[in-house]
Amino acid sequence: MSGQSWFMYFIIFWVVVMIGFMSIGGFMMFRKFLKVLPKRDGKSKLDWQNYWVDRSRGMWSDDSKSFLEELVSPVPSAFRDIARHSIAARIAQVAIEKGDAEVSRDHCIEGYIRATPKRDYRSLVSFLNKRGIDYSAFTHLLNK
C-alpha cells in the first residue's frame, strides 16, 4: 500500500467520523429546540419547568434536596444539571398539585418516576432496589 492511498483512507475515515459527530450534535440541538417551542397554552416545556421550580422554592427541605441529589446520582455528570432541573420540576408539580406545604420523600419518588421516560423504567427500578428505596406505593405508575 503506497503512502498516498493510506493517507486518502485516513482522510476518508476522519470525514466519516466528523459527519457522524456533527449529526449526533445536530440531533441533540434539535431536541433542545423542540423543548423551547411553545405548546397550545403558549408556554414551552422549559417554561413550565421553570414555573414549577420557582413556585416551589420555599417548599424544599434539606432532606428532600439531598434525596433529589441521591436520585440524580446515576445520571452522567454532563447531563446531571438538566436532569436535576426537570426532575425537580416534576416533583414540585406533584407536591403543589397535592396541596402540600413541603416536598416530602414520597413526592420525590413519585416525581422521579413521572419524570423518567418509560424506556428507562428498568434501570429506574434497579436503582431504587439497589438503594433500598421503597416505591411500592407508586408501582401503578410503572405499569402505565
C-alpha positions as CSV (number, residue, x, y, z in Angstrom):
1,M,0.0,0.0,0.0
2,S,1.5,3.3,-1.0
3,G,1.8,6.3,1.2
4,Q,-0.8,8.3,-0.8
5,S,-3.5,5.7,-0.7
6,W,-3.0,5.2,3.1
7,F,-3.4,9.0,3.6
8,M,-6.5,9.0,1.4
9,Y,-8.2,6.3,3.6
10,F,-7.1,8.1,6.7
11,I,-8.8,11.3,5.5
12,I,-12.0,9.4,4.4
13,F,-12.1,7.8,7.9
14,W,-12.0,11.2,9.6
15,V,-14.6,12.7,7.2
16,V,-17.0,9.9,8.2
17,V,-16.2,10.4,11.9
18,M,-16.7,14.2,11.7
19,I,-20.0,13.8,9.8
20,G,-21.2,11.3,12.5
21,F,-20.3,13.7,15.3
22,M,-21.9,16.6,13.6
23,S,-25.1,14.5,13.0
24,I,-25.2,13.5,16.7
25,G,-24.7,17.1,17.8
26,G,-27.4,18.4,15.4
27,F,-29.8,15.8,16.7
28,M,-29.2,16.9,20.3
29,M,-29.6,20.6,19.4
30,F,-32.8,19.8,17.5
31,R,-34.2,18.0,20.6
32,K,-33.3,21.1,22.7
33,F,-35.1,23.3,20.1
34,L,-38.2,21.2,20.4
35,K,-38.4,21.8,24.1
36,V,-38.3,25.6,23.6
37,L,-41.2,25.6,21.1
38,P,-44.5,26.9,22.7
39,K,-47.3,24.4,23.2
40,R,-51.0,25.1,22.8
41,D,-51.1,27.0,26.1
42,G,-48.4,29.4,24.9
43,K,-45.7,28.1,27.2
44,S,-42.9,25.7,26.3
45,K,-41.8,22.6,28.3
46,L,-38.9,24.6,29.7
47,D,-41.2,27.5,30.7
48,W,-43.3,25.0,32.7
49,Q,-40.3,23.5,34.3
50,N,-39.1,26.9,35.4
51,Y,-42.6,27.8,36.6
52,W,-42.8,24.7,38.9
53,V,-39.3,25.1,40.2
54,D,-39.8,28.8,41.0
55,R,-43.1,28.2,42.6
56,S,-41.7,25.5,44.9
57,R,-38.5,27.3,46.1
58,G,-39.6,27.5,49.7
59,M,-41.0,24.0,49.9
60,W,-37.7,22.1,49.7
61,S,-36.3,20.9,53.0
62,D,-32.6,19.8,53.3
63,D,-33.7,16.2,53.4
64,S,-35.7,16.5,50.2
65,K,-32.8,18.3,48.5
66,S,-30.3,15.6,49.5
67,F,-32.8,12.9,48.4
68,L,-33.1,14.6,45.0
69,E,-29.3,14.5,44.7
70,E,-29.3,10.8,45.5
71,L,-32.0,10.3,42.8
72,V,-30.0,12.1,40.1
73,S,-26.7,10.4,41.0
74,P,-26.9,7.7,38.3
75,V,-27.2,10.3,35.6
76,P,-23.9,11.1,33.9
77,S,-22.3,14.3,35.2
78,A,-22.6,16.1,31.8
79,F,-26.4,15.8,31.9
80,R,-27.0,15.9,35.7
81,D,-27.9,19.6,36.0
82,I,-30.5,19.3,33.2
83,A,-31.9,16.1,34.8
84,R,-32.0,17.6,38.2
85,H,-33.9,20.6,37.0
86,S,-36.5,18.5,35.1
87,I,-37.0,16.0,37.9
88,A,-37.2,18.8,40.5
89,A,-39.9,20.5,38.3
90,R,-41.9,17.3,38.2
91,I,-41.5,16.7,41.9
92,A,-42.6,20.3,42.6
93,Q,-45.6,19.9,40.3
94,V,-46.7,16.7,42.2
95,A,-46.3,18.5,45.6
96,I,-48.1,21.6,44.6
97,E,-51.0,19.8,42.9
98,K,-51.5,17.7,46.0
99,G,-51.7,21.0,48.1
100,D,-48.8,20.1,50.4
101,A,-46.7,22.8,52.1
102,E,-43.4,20.9,51.9
103,V,-41.8,18.5,49.5
104,S,-41.5,15.0,51.0
105,R,-39.7,11.8,50.1
106,D,-42.9,10.4,48.7
107,H,-43.3,13.4,46.4
108,C,-39.7,12.9,45.3
109,I,-40.2,9.3,44.5
110,E,-43.5,9.9,42.6
111,G,-42.0,12.9,40.7
112,Y,-38.9,10.9,39.9
113,I,-41.0,8.1,38.4
114,R,-43.2,10.6,36.5
115,A,-40.1,12.4,35.1
116,T,-38.4,9.3,33.9
117,P,-39.2,8.1,30.4
118,K,-40.9,4.7,30.1
119,R,-37.9,3.3,28.2
120,D,-35.7,3.8,31.4
121,Y,-38.1,2.2,33.9
122,R,-36.0,-1.0,34.1
123,S,-32.9,1.0,35.2
124,L,-35.0,3.2,37.5
125,V,-36.4,0.1,39.3
126,S,-33.0,-1.5,39.6
127,F,-31.6,1.8,41.0
128,L,-34.4,2.1,43.6
129,N,-34.0,-1.5,44.6
130,K,-30.2,-1.2,44.9
131,R,-30.6,1.9,47.1
132,G,-33.3,0.2,49.2
133,I,-35.9,2.9,48.4
134,D,-39.5,1.7,48.9
135,Y,-41.5,2.7,45.9
136,S,-44.3,0.1,46.4
137,A,-47.0,2.9,46.7
138,F,-46.1,4.0,43.2
139,T,-45.9,0.7,41.2
140,H,-49.1,1.7,39.5
141,L,-47.2,4.5,37.8
142,L,-44.7,2.0,36.4
143,N,-47.4,-0.2,34.8
144,K,-49.0,2.5,32.7
